[in-house]
Amino acid sequence: VAQPLIDMGLDSLMAGELRNLLKRQLGWDIPFQKIFGGASTAQIAYLVNEQITQQLLLEKITDYDNSDPEDICEDMEEITL
């Protein structure tokens, strides 16, 4: 999990395919350099998790245009934990 993907045989074509798969299937745009630049599976998972968190935060912000600020803070704490 901590070993860089390129050390496990990932080449530029596979890195591009992985990037395209993540973008096509999940809608997340992980930069090619992050994938091919020596990232491990754990690091890719972290990047995907960041994308998920950002997406959830944006959805919550959109949902809370006229909400009580305390409710927003409680929900943000749940998302970031």
C-alpha positions as a Markdown table, in Angstrom:
| # | Residue | x | y | z |
|---|---|---|---|---|
| 1 | Val | 0.0 | 0.0 | 0.0 |
| 2 | Ala | 2.9 | 2.4 | 0.8 |
| 3 | Gln | 5.0 | 1.3 | -2.2 |
| 4 | Pro | 4.9 | 3.7 | -5.2 |
| 5 | Leu | 2.8 | 2.4 | -8.0 |
| 6 | Ile | 5.7 | 2.9 | -10.5 |
| 7 | Asp | 7.8 | 0.5 | -8.4 |
| 8 | Met | 5.0 | -2.1 | -8.8 |
| 9 | Gly | 5.2 | -1.8 | -12.6 |
| 10 | Leu | 2.8 | 1.1 | -13.3 |
| 11 | Asp | 3.8 | 2.8 | -16.6 |
| 12 | Ser | 2.6 | 6.0 | -18.2 |
| 13 | Leu | -0.1 | 4.3 | -20.2 |
| 14 | Met | -1.5 | 2.6 | -17.1 |
| 15 | Ala | -1.3 | 5.9 | -15.1 |
| 16 | Gly | -3.3 | 7.6 | -17.8 |
| 17 | Glu | -5.9 | 4.8 | -17.9 |
| 18 | Leu | -6.2 | 5.0 | -14.1 |
| 19 | Arg | -6.6 | 8.8 | -14.2 |
| 20 | Asn | -9.3 | 8.5 | -16.9 |
| 21 | Leu | -11.1 | 5.7 | -15.1 |
| 22 | Leu | -11.3 | 7.8 | -11.9 |
| 23 | Lys | -12.5 | 10.8 | -13.9 |
| 24 | Arg | -15.0 | 8.8 | -15.9 |
| 25 | Gln | -16.4 | 6.6 | -13.2 |
| 26 | Leu | -16.2 | 8.8 | -10.2 |
| 27 | Gly | -15.9 | 12.3 | -11.7 |
| 28 | Trp | -12.7 | 13.0 | -9.8 |
| 29 | Asp | -9.8 | 14.6 | -11.6 |
| 30 | Ile | -6.6 | 13.4 | -10.1 |
| 31 | Pro | -3.6 | 15.0 | -11.8 |
| 32 | Phe | -1.5 | 12.7 | -14.0 |
| 33 | Gln | 1.6 | 13.8 | -12.2 |
| 34 | Lys | 0.2 | 12.8 | -8.9 |
| 35 | Ile | -0.4 | 9.3 | -10.1 |
| 36 | Phe | 2.7 | 8.8 | -12.2 |
| 37 | Gly | 5.0 | 10.9 | -10.0 |
| 38 | Gly | 5.6 | 8.1 | -7.5 |
| 39 | Ala | 2.3 | 8.0 | -5.6 |
| 40 | Ser | 1.4 | 4.9 | -3.7 |
| 41 | Thr | -2.1 | 3.3 | -3.5 |
| 42 | Ala | -2.5 | 4.9 | -0.1 |
| 43 | Gln | -1.7 | 8.4 | -1.5 |
| 44 | Ile | -4.1 | 7.9 | -4.4 |
| 45 | Ala | -6.8 | 6.9 | -1.9 |
| 46 | Tyr | -6.0 | 10.0 | 0.1 |
| 47 | Leu | -6.4 | 12.2 | -3.0 |
| 48 | Val | -9.7 | 10.5 | -3.8 |
| 49 | Asn | -10.8 | 11.1 | -0.2 |
| 50 | Glu | -9.9 | 14.8 | -0.6 |
| 51 | Gln | -12.1 | 15.0 | -3.7 |
| 52 | Ile | -15.0 | 13.3 | -1.9 |
| 53 | Thr | -14.7 | 15.6 | 1.1 |
| 54 | Gln | -14.6 | 18.7 | -1.1 |
| 55 | Gln | -17.6 | 17.5 | -3.0 |
| 56 | Leu | -19.5 | 16.9 | 0.2 |
| 57 | Leu | -18.6 | 20.3 | 1.6 |
| 58 | Leu | -19.7 | 22.0 | -1.6 |
| 59 | Glu | -23.0 | 20.1 | -1.4 |
| 60 | Lys | -23.5 | 21.1 | 2.2 |
| 61 | Ile | -22.7 | 24.7 | 1.5 |
| 62 | Thr | -25.2 | 24.8 | -1.3 |
| 63 | Asp | -27.8 | 23.2 | 0.9 |
| 64 | Tyr | -27.3 | 25.7 | 3.7 |
| 65 | Asp | -27.7 | 29.0 | 1.9 |
| 66 | Asn | -30.4 | 30.0 | 4.5 |
| 67 | Ser | -29.6 | 27.7 | 7.4 |
| 68 | Asp | -28.7 | 28.3 | 11.0 |
| 69 | Pro | -24.9 | 28.6 | 11.2 |
| 70 | Glu | -24.8 | 26.2 | 14.2 |
| 71 | Asp | -26.4 | 23.4 | 12.1 |
| 72 | Ile | -23.8 | 24.0 | 9.4 |
| 73 | Cys | -20.9 | 23.8 | 11.9 |
| 74 | Glu | -22.2 | 20.5 | 13.3 |
| 75 | Asp | -22.5 | 19.0 | 9.8 |
| 76 | Met | -19.0 | 20.2 | 8.8 |
| 77 | Glu | -17.6 | 18.5 | 11.9 |
| 78 | Glu | -19.2 | 15.2 | 11.0 |
| 79 | Ile | -17.8 | 15.4 | 7.4 |
| 80 | Thr | -14.3 | 16.2 | 8.5 |
| 81 | Leu | -14.1 | 13.6 | 11.2 |
